[in-house]
Amino acid sequence: MSTLVASHPLSAPVQSAAVRGYRVCTRCIMDTSDPEIQFREDGTCNHCQHYDRRAAAEILPPELAAERLARLVERIRQQGRRKPYDCIIGVSGGVDSTTVAYHVRRLGLRPLALHLDNGWNSELAVHNIQHTLNALQIDLHTHVIDWDEFRDLQLSFLRASVPNCEIPTDHAINALLINTAVKMGIRYILNGSNLVTEGILPHAWVYYNQDLRHLRAIHRRFGTRRLKTLPQISLPRFVGAILLRGVRYIPILNYLGYHKDESKQLIQKELGWRDYGGKHYESIYTRFYQSYILPRKFGFDKRRAHLSTLICSGQMSRVEALEEIRREPYDPSLLTRDREFVIKKLGIAPAEFDAIMNAPPQRHTDYPSNRFFFHELQGLRERFKAVATARV
């Protein structure tokens, strides 16, 4: 994989999103559904530029990537040689985590696989996890959250009318990985996060899932049950795990010349993996949240960011992406089934769900948070991230 470089001067003049109407980037397909998007005179957007800067720093030439990966694998082996496992991987049944599992075993490592069961797994996700780990002979630990507790937390975020309703799941996964690593004395968490398929995601569409203060604040206001089985990790404990315990996240796919379609073909052939149709659609709730709740209530389609990333990484043409984004995210019959299933599983009446959908959207900053660390101390956070992801 060749190193990507910025294709336009970073100092080029930009045009504020507030002073023009609807507009789409001329390079990717990001548009003014991101209220903070900025365009340069040539029509390209700030997301393309940000991707290029990250790619230049994080995506190495193949020979150098292979050399660094070999050194990293040897370090993991040495530091884990007297332990049952030398690293941890998270598994969801999706293409990214399945590809990580495949390559981790191919590299001769001894991972422990962790899975968070939040009650929303599709049958395909269960199939993929079982077939993958059986084929690769990887041990699995599944943490099952009490359903009534987790349902109460998810409803809290829906009732708060904030866009990132996946914070409960994402925080719990991160906490499970870190807490298990600390408990077992394992330093390395190899994850499926990667630049070439996930490098673009507007800040206005999401919020930091590490922010336990924010999660608890929303739950205190809208929830009714105590959080007893949800894995949680505070900001001080998270920082301590990185700086004092030496826990490191390894975005291993960035070292492997990751290509999503090629990886799908590989794991289908080698592991019997089955495709589920969309990014993170191994979860029924995520499928419904991304394809129905976000576009209808908040006015944005996360496929646009995913497809734009694939354009910037050279894995899809802009024409192909435009054709894809014009398609409805849901098959109508599947949408009807999912809507009925989600409302019933959440234990609310259709009228309450409609009221949630019709309530005015709120910002995450409307609720208590640790935003000062995550956003205002951007430079410090980036240096900490470099340590946490072993990029120093």
Disulfide bonds with the S-S distance in Angstrom:
none
